[in-house]
Amino acid sequence: MTTGDPLLLSSSGSADSPSKPARPSVGSLGCLCATDSFSSSLYEDCETASVTLTDEREAQPRHLRELSDVSRVAERFQSADSQFFHRLSVECSQKERQRKVSWGGAMERQHSPSSLEIGMVSSSHEKPNRSQRIRNKSSQFEDPSEQEPRKIYINDPNKTNDRYEFTGNEIRTSKYTLITFLPKNLFIQFHRLAYVYFLVIAALNQLPPLAVFGRTASLFPLLFVLFVTAIKDGYEDWRRHRSDRNENNREALVLQHGDFRSKKWKNICAGEVVKIHANETMPCDMVLLGTSDPNGIAYIQTMNLDGESNLKTRYARQETTSMIYDDTYSGLIECELPNRNIYEFTATMKLDSQRVPLGQSNIVLRGCQLKNTEWVIGVVVYAGQETKAMLNSTISPSKSSNLESYMNRETLWLSAFLLITCSVVATGMGVWLFKNSKNLDALPYYRRKYFTFGRENRKDFKFYGIALEIFFSFLSSVIIFQIMIPISLYITMELVRVGQSYFMIGDTRMYDSNSGSRFQCRSLNINEDLGQIRYIFSDKTGTLTQNKMEFQQASIYGKNYGSSLQVTSDFSHEISTAESLRQSVRKPKVNVDLALTELLNQPLIGEERLSAHDFFLTLAACNTVIPVNTEGSHDLTNEVDEIGAIDYQGESPDEQALVIAASAYGYTLVERTTGHIVIDVLGERLRLDVLGLHEFDSVRKRMSVIVRFPDNNVKVLVKGADTSMLNILKVEIDDELYDSLHVKIREATENHLSAYSSEGLRTLVIGSKNLTDAEFSEWQEMYEEASTSMHERSAKLRQAAGLVECNLTLLGATGIEDKLQDGVPEAIDSLRQAGIKVWVLTGDKQETAISIGLSCRLLTQTMHLIIINGSSEVECRRLLAEAKAKFGIKSADFGRDLQGTEDMYHGDISKLRPSNGHLSETGAQSLELTGVIGGDKSEYSENVTNFDGTELALIIDGSSLVYILEKPLESELFDLATSCKVVICCRVAPLQKAGIVDLIKSRTSDMTLAIGDGANDVSMIQMADVGVGICGQEGRQAVMASDFAMGQFRFLKRLLLVHGHWNYQRIAYMILYNFYRNAVFVLMLFWYILYTAYSATLALTDWSSVFYSLIYTSVPTVVVGILDKNLSHNTLLCYPRLYEAGLRNEGYNLTLFWITMLDTLWQSLVLFYVPFFTYNISTMDIWSLGSLWTIAVVIIVNIHLAMDIQRWVLITHLAVWGSIAATFLCMVLIDSIPIFPNYGTIYNMAASRTYWLSVCLIIVLGLLPRLLCKVVYQTFWPSDIQIAREAELFKKLPQQLGSRPASDIS
């Protein structure tokens, strides 16, 4: 080809400078501000007067006198960095009205002075608003650009480390050394409130006036727990020491005296040059200087860092590759300070007088493995503890469960009861002492004998006066009744949660074979919350869908193409002449339109043909996809017949789909470097020099690449979301005829976009623009300055992009299909049957969201859609008011009551219909809107008159939320949304997702769950009570921020309906049972003290009291909390409404707590008074009576537990009956020791029939009322769970069992 060939020329002719730029589409920024109105006001101001921009980061203010400057201001205003860290003010000289915009709120208009302030303003005494709460919840990294950059001298580690205090590369994950183990481990253990409580009680018991228990016995439980924990911690730390030693002693090749020599990892320093070979692991964070690939490309696997198995591409700058061959390793790198963000890196390299920008694509992190690349050479920038891998090894903040908060409430009641009982004992002691003060010397308890000079004297010894005796009696009672406050319950709950997590992780039904992802429990504190979820907030792309994109349709020059024929890479000859090349491209099926292929095979003449050429050229070039030759020659620029199979590697499935589609139509990307792109265009090679790349970000919502063609023409190729692209298209040209045609093409394209969205396709708009020399020079100067900046590089790059991303020529649009994941419709259907509301929060278009809602059964044809698309606060208020008035929605309480009557079926098992496993294909169906409220629509359908019997679905966009969140309208939205069956929020920003979650959390006590797969879901996941991350194709940020992680959305059904139900029922019962077993023991002792002159004496031995909670009754609690199942998983999945037991708090509530306490009171009375009256005239000593009480209380509490166990297994039998046997064994051993006062007691008592009859009578009388109540309640008022349980046992259908609805349990 020659340079005169039309193919080598840019197809758009000359580029004239625009006379007036289009207004930028700044869009909505989540909960930030009404930026559309802001940019509009700036335009109006510039048309009438000058505008002054003042930035706290700049010394001098800027004067905006041209509309082109406003575009940059508006883009800058969108900057998340600017919003988060800086203040920006705009002042107009003539405008009298002030518009004030603050971070976290929509626009507020005030009068005088005339200035506009942008920033986050909050007083220290004010309550944080939602935006601040969201920002605090989200994982925000410190801005490293605010500090001085770090300087690394390449191949000069001495100079680097002498001038700066860098850490070595030795890592240490262990906590202790031999010297620090004991004090440090004890210090860490005593951070637990339970251990401090036990320590205080044990310390009080060491004082002579308060010595209730033996001093050794009182210390034994605490010492035992401390010892076992120390052994566990010591073993784990020993393993960490061993792992650290192995890691630090690994070797790598380091440049020393001109040669690469082996050096241990721990001795590598910042500034040293390291060489890594294929399949080796990176020892530290390194900036690439060169690779075995001539183009400087390297492939790494980040499995050890973020769990992703797919390969990622990294580059060495072309400016540094000569170092490798010339052995001139020198230069200076200025980089940001160490931080935890593994997805960003900002640095600049100085080579002689040249400044080279460095970014995330130029650094390889510690723990990554080198793949498909022979070797790489890099310079160390972060080592040891400063590497990103080590900085991310910290544990994320934990959440507390809902049940635990209720448990804390009941603990306060028990604490109050403890104080009352101790006060009763102390008061009784004071009264008794007052009445018997004259006879104290005759009581052995208050005196002792001692000798002075051989003569016996008598003196009151233990009597300190009534006041002190009352005080000591109170403290002694606290020691005796210490287990009334169930501090040990927190430790028991931790053990149970660990066991539950073990079984959840091992559930093979939640294993995703496609991605190899197992279920992960990243938080052990909220297992039971999975059984009480009322709201699910879900992302769409990658969460409900597969995130595996397939190109389906295209709109080019106003014409729609696609869906006519489906071909693969072996499509026949009429596609292009480069058949052999495109046969080698490994790609999925692509919908290829024959009419479009015929157009592409025509000569490159005519506007339509040129538009199609530029369209596919943009698809092939405007991306970050790397073509990898997996067969044959490694050089993809060889002749066609020498090229092996091409595999496209990229981090964005959308980009891969577009590149594959371009290849199917004859535009095959065959080579990409940082400096150029080679595209095979219908069999002929086209090389484009890459002058700059503006990657996609959530602010601009588009991506652009600036390329130079062989004829030296410079063009910017852009693709992005329609909301971002349509407002930056060319709007004025001189040719009226062409302008008319352009308007028609644009209208046709917008119609095609709406049609694609209605079919559930993801859409992108494609555009381009020829740059004049002046435009290119202005952009290049700003781009080079921004790309080498160490401060606010992202914001400055966005400003540079704004210079060229305007007045674009519309080339067309694309429609990409993202299919639903398997089982999503069935999962959503089951979750909704379970009484869970599913809300979808997506960034897609409204039509796409509605179509996906139909496909996944979130929306039904019978639902009435309420669509809120407001462009102002006034309009949003009107739309919300009309919707509430039409459907009779009065208040939040009213809406919740309606929902409750619709969703709750207390005990009515006939309502428990099985989940339907049938999947209907409704993705492409159109939706009949029987009750629509839109941006310009105020009329409702006549057939909807009230809310009765009507299922509502709310559809609202992010632009409307700008005017609603954190405004008076927020309560209106809450009333409407909570009255709807379904809510879909489209075109929402990440912070808006978190704002919606916080809207529910702050106004209800309902439990929320957020599930997503991408970085834009992190704030939502962290805001929700339970966060679930999907191990998808959009990185691991969502997983890293989540509490639980899984491979597919459909696993959420099993996680909630099965494991959530089990965990909630187990933990709820375990809490009540622990309250019961501790309280019954304490009350039994309390009744005894009342009959011993209120003295702090015990009939039980010290060791019996200690072992009661430690051995006799603790093991069954843990085993049942881990293994018990009230229903099988098949039943729970078949009848999702059984999940509503958790929503109604049936397992644990205040009513059940007090009923349990009444049962405890009765059993304690039986335990005390049966032996009391049985042996009233007996000569039985105190230790014999204590032996009877010990055996009786252990047996009764274990049988109490056995009555409630739903599913018996071998371990359960061993735990329950083994605990009773262990009690007898311990008593035999203790009573066999002569030094104990109860020596031989058990042998004498066991020989008495009265003893065993008393035990049996205690068990029968104590548990008979409980048994009768259970029989009556289950017979006449059975719950859904009880009916389903009976159906399982008798193998009957639940519909055959009668039931009567029960009232709500609050």
Buried (B, 14 or more C-beta within 10 A) or exposed (E): EEEEEBBBBBBBEEBEEBEEBBBBBBBBBBBBBBBBBBBBBBBEBBEEEBBBBBBEEEEEEBEBEEBBBBBBBBBBBBBBBBBBBBBBBBBBEEBEEBBBBBBBBBBBEEEEEBBBBBBBEBEEEEEEBBBBBBBEBBBEEEBBBEEEBBBBBBBBBEBBBEEEEBBBBBBBBBBBEEEEBEEBBEEBBBEBEBBEBBBEBBEBBEEEBBBBBBEEBBBBBBEEBBEEBBEEBBEEBEEBBEEBEEBBEEEBBBBBEEEBEEBBBBBBBBBBBBBBEBEBBBBBBBBBBBBBBEBBBBBBBBEBBBBBEEBBBBBBBBBBBEBBEEEEBEBBBBBBBBBBBBEBBBBBBBBEEEBBBBBBBBBBBBBBBBEBBEBBBBBBBBBBBBBBBBBBEEEBEEBEBBBBEBBEEBBEBBEEBBBEBBBBBBBBBBEBBEEEEEEBEEBEEBBEEEEEEEEEEEEEBBBEEBEEBBBBBBBBBBBBBBBBBBBBBBBBBEBBBBBBBEEBBEBEEBBBEEBEBBBBBBBBBBBBBBBBBBBBBBBBBBBBBBBBBBBBBBBBBBBBBBEEEEBEBEBEEEBBBBBEBBEBBEBBEBBBBEEBBEBBBEEBEEBBBBBBBBBBBBBBBBBBBBBBBEEBEEBBEBEBEEBBBBBBBBBBBBBBBBBBBBBBBBBBBBBBBBBBBBBBBBBBBBBBBBBBBBBBBBBBBBBBBBBBBBEEBBBBBBBBBBBBBBBBBBBEBEEEEEBEBBEEBBEBBBEBBBBBBBBBBBBBBBBBBBBBEEBBEBBBEBBBBBBBBBBBBBBBBBBBBBBBBBBBBBBBBBBBBBBBBBBBBBBBBBBBBBBBBBBBBBBBBBBBBBBBBBBBBBBBEEBBBBBBBBBBBEBBBBBBEBBBEBBBBEBBEBBBEBBEEEBBBBBBBEBBEBBEEEBEEBBEBEBEBBBBBBBEEEEBEEEBEEBEEBBBBBBBBBBBBBBBBBBEBBBBBBBBBBBBBBBBBBBBBBBBBBBBBBBBBEBBEBBBBBBBBBBBBBBBBBBBBBBBBBBBBBBBBBBBBBBBBBBBBBBBBBBBBBBBBBBBBBBBBBBBBBBBBBBBBBBBBBBBBEEEBBBBBBBBBBBBBBBBBBBBBBBBBBBBBBBBBBBBBEBBBBBBBBBBBBBBBBBBBBEBBEBBBEBBEBBBBBBBBBBBEBBEEEEBBBBBBBBBBBBBBBBBBBBBBBEBBBBEEEBBEBBBBBBBEBBBEBBEEBBEEEEBEBBEBBEBBBEEEBBBEBBEBBBEBBBEBBEEEEEEEBEEBBBBBBBBBBBBEEEEEBEEBEBEEBEEBE
